[in-house]
Amino acid sequence: MSEAVPLIGTVAIRPVREGDGGALARAYVRNREHLAPWEPLRAESWFAEAGQEENVARRLAEREAGTALAWVLLDGDSVVGTMTVSGVVRGPFLSGNLGYWVDGAVTGRGIATAAVEHVLAACAGEGLHRVQAGTLVHNAASQTVLRRNGFDRIGLARRYLRIAGRWQDHVLYERLLGDD
Ligand SMILES: CC(C)(COP(=O)(O)OP(=O)(O)OC[C@H]1O[C@@H](n2cnc3c(N)ncnc32)[C@H](O)[C@@H]1OP(=O)(O)O)[C@@H](O)C(=O)NCCC(=O)NCCS
């Protein structure tokens, strides 16, 4: 089983695993207001252990199928964020979509920046060629995290994702991995 890798202070990162559902549900309850403007509308089951355990099982199946990679950020036993690379396409594309959040109680400490760096190294290790990420136009903190990790702005994708109940424009970023 993968050990947690230290990131910043007492916060560490490791791949999500079976049994993380309870800590994930508690984290989403704590961060409900913090995350609401930046995420899709969530069903009530999202905030319950069973719902999160289902989510974990789906991620683990996707990992097995080679279509996603997912991590939790931990401070002791508490989940304080997640990192997910979803929609991984192999063949000549070798690309995936990065998404993440950090607990509102520990933002502004460089945790997301360090975690994205860890995730990019893992993606390179998996043989991916490219990672894409989209942020809401006004998500300055997330754009800072991406720029610091070598992402380039691709452009504006109109009404790209349904966030907080509305189709919203996103700025798309990409980071190429390796040099060939
Ligand atoms: C975006 C997010 C993951 C950043 O996490 P974090 O651990 O605070 O990130 P870091 O500390 O590594 O870097 C964030 C940087 O943005 C800066 N920042 C924060 N809010 C900002 C704002 N409103 N305007 C400009 N810069 C801002 C921070 O000061 C920090 O830079 P600094 O280190 O120079 O001070 C976190 O704020 C979050 O979870 N937000 C809600 C969910 C979300 O937006 N997810 C991403 C969707 S694309």
PDBQT file of the ligand as one rigid body, heavy atoms in Angstrom, charges set to zero:
ROOT
HETATM    1  C1  LIG A 201      -7.463  26.877  -5.440  1.00  0.00    +0.000 C 
HETATM    2  C2  LIG A 201      -6.971  26.178  -4.169  1.00  0.00    +0.000 C 
HETATM    3  C3  LIG A 201      -6.879  24.682  -4.428  1.00  0.00    +0.000 C 
HETATM    4  C4  LIG A 201      -5.584  26.724  -3.818  1.00  0.00    +0.000 C 
HETATM    5  O1  LIG A 201      -5.089  25.972  -2.716  1.00  0.00    +0.000 OA
HETATM    6  P1  LIG A 201      -3.882  26.549  -1.805  1.00  0.00    +0.000 P 
HETATM    7  O2  LIG A 201      -3.313  25.406  -1.039  1.00  0.00    +0.000 OA
HETATM    8  O3  LIG A 201      -4.342  27.723  -1.059  1.00  0.00    +0.000 OA
HETATM    9  O4  LIG A 201      -2.858  27.012  -2.944  1.00  0.00    +0.000 OA
HETATM   10  P2  LIG A 201      -1.382  27.591  -2.734  1.00  0.00    +0.000 P 
HETATM   11  O5  LIG A 201      -1.236  28.087  -1.335  1.00  0.00    +0.000 OA
HETATM   12  O6  LIG A 201      -0.441  26.556  -3.240  1.00  0.00    +0.000 OA
HETATM   13  O7  LIG A 201      -1.342  28.797  -3.768  1.00  0.00    +0.000 OA
HETATM   14  C5  LIG A 201      -2.421  29.688  -3.889  1.00  0.00    +0.000 C 
HETATM   15  C6  LIG A 201      -1.875  31.061  -4.261  1.00  0.00    +0.000 C 
HETATM   16  O8  LIG A 201      -2.932  31.871  -4.745  1.00  0.00    +0.000 OA
HETATM   17  C7  LIG A 201      -2.968  33.079  -3.975  1.00  0.00    +0.000 C 
HETATM   18  N1  LIG A 201      -4.349  33.517  -3.873  1.00  0.00    +0.000 N 
HETATM   19  C8  LIG A 201      -5.304  33.071  -3.033  1.00  0.00    +0.000 A 
HETATM   20  N2  LIG A 201      -6.447  33.745  -3.230  1.00  0.00    +0.000 NA
HETATM   21  C9  LIG A 201      -6.188  34.626  -4.210  1.00  0.00    +0.000 A 
HETATM   22  C10 LIG A 201      -6.951  35.620  -4.847  1.00  0.00    +0.000 A 
HETATM   23  N3  LIG A 201      -8.237  35.809  -4.543  1.00  0.00    +0.000 N 
HETATM   24  N4  LIG A 201      -6.351  36.360  -5.809  1.00  0.00    +0.000 NA
HETATM   25  C11 LIG A 201      -5.073  36.171  -6.144  1.00  0.00    +0.000 A 
HETATM   26  N5  LIG A 201      -4.289  35.238  -5.568  1.00  0.00    +0.000 NA
HETATM   27  C12 LIG A 201      -4.842  34.475  -4.626  1.00  0.00    +0.000 A 
HETATM   28  C13 LIG A 201      -2.428  32.704  -2.646  1.00  0.00    +0.000 C 
HETATM   29  O9  LIG A 201      -2.026  33.834  -1.936  1.00  0.00    +0.000 OA
HETATM   30  C14 LIG A 201      -1.293  31.793  -3.071  1.00  0.00    +0.000 C 
HETATM   31  O10 LIG A 201      -0.194  32.553  -3.553  1.00  0.00    +0.000 OA
HETATM   32  P3  LIG A 201       1.028  32.964  -2.575  1.00  0.00    +0.000 P 
HETATM   33  O11 LIG A 201       1.625  31.685  -2.113  1.00  0.00    +0.000 OA
HETATM   34  O12 LIG A 201       1.914  33.764  -3.474  1.00  0.00    +0.000 OA
HETATM   35  O13 LIG A 201       0.436  33.738  -1.458  1.00  0.00    +0.000 OA
HETATM   36  C15 LIG A 201      -7.937  26.429  -2.956  1.00  0.00    +0.000 C 
HETATM   37  O14 LIG A 201      -8.080  27.821  -2.788  1.00  0.00    +0.000 OA
HETATM   38  C16 LIG A 201      -9.302  25.806  -3.137  1.00  0.00    +0.000 C 
HETATM   39  O15 LIG A 201      -9.518  24.649  -2.797  1.00  0.00    +0.000 OA
HETATM   40  N6  LIG A 201     -10.271  26.589  -3.664  1.00  0.00    +0.000 N 
HETATM   41  C17 LIG A 201     -11.630  26.101  -3.854  1.00  0.00    +0.000 C 
HETATM   42  C18 LIG A 201     -11.712  24.968  -4.871  1.00  0.00    +0.000 C 
HETATM   43  C19 LIG A 201     -11.033  25.317  -6.170  1.00  0.00    +0.000 C 
HETATM   44  O16 LIG A 201     -11.014  26.446  -6.621  1.00  0.00    +0.000 OA
HETATM   45  N7  LIG A 201     -10.434  24.291  -6.815  1.00  0.00    +0.000 N 
HETATM   46  C20 LIG A 201      -9.758  24.464  -8.097  1.00  0.00    +0.000 C 
HETATM   47  C21 LIG A 201     -10.726  24.421  -9.202  1.00  0.00    +0.000 C 
HETATM   48  S1  LIG A 201      -9.907  24.761 -10.751  1.00  0.00    +0.000 SA
ENDROOT
TORSDOF 0
